[in-house]
Amino acid sequence: MMPTSMSPRPLLLLSTALITALLAACSTPGTRVVLLPQADGKPSAVVVRAKDGEEVLSKPYQRATAAVGASGAPVVDQADAAKVQAENKPLFDMRPPPPQRYTVFFEVGGTTLTPASQQIMTEALAAALARSGGDIVVTGHTDTKGSGESNDQLSRRRAQEVVQLFVERQFPANRVEAVGRGERDLAVPTADEVDEPRNRRVTIEVR
């Protein structure tokens, strides 16, 4: 619970992967930091540093409080998630929606999308256009047929092909990025030289 006497302290809501927060004496009674969960559910952490010590917040809604003039490290406790959200509703309302992810697949050895993937492209484009200032990250992948070098090139071509399809459908070119991963991140682990349709893919992240 957050004591009433401490309510004037500024509240910092952090959800980045790793930040160092510097807390120094100021005219207010102190500073409080609350770690928010990542939108994608991945672990995150923040180092909260006061004059004479520091603490690491690594669980969602952990809270660190540093009072002006107090010695030692910040005091850490677990905040109530519902209360934090209710008391800071305008801040939560300003957060962007979580990323949306799509996967499209390719015919063997080339950059031709499978028929079912054409519809997925349409859905991903609609999701991106619905976001104010939304952007897209396109990551190409291959199966293990062929050499690592050729698959790196093929994965980039697949990603670039999807980028071009987005641009042709009027999505701004400066808001879409292409990356090739070759056969490094297999959706279905296989031995070398295995033709696996589920690995011939492009992942699309709309954020």
Secondary structure, DSSP 4 states (H G I P E B T S, - for coil): ---GGGTTS-EEEE-SSEEEEE----SSSEEEEEEPPPTT----EEEEEETTEEEEE-STTEEEEEETT--SSPEEEEPPHHHHHHHTHHHHHHSPPPPEEEEEEB-TTSSPBPHHHHHHHHHHHHHHHTSTT--EEEEE---SSS-HHHHHHHHHHHHHHHHHHHHHTT--GGGEEEEE-TTSS-SS---TT---GGGSEEEEEE-
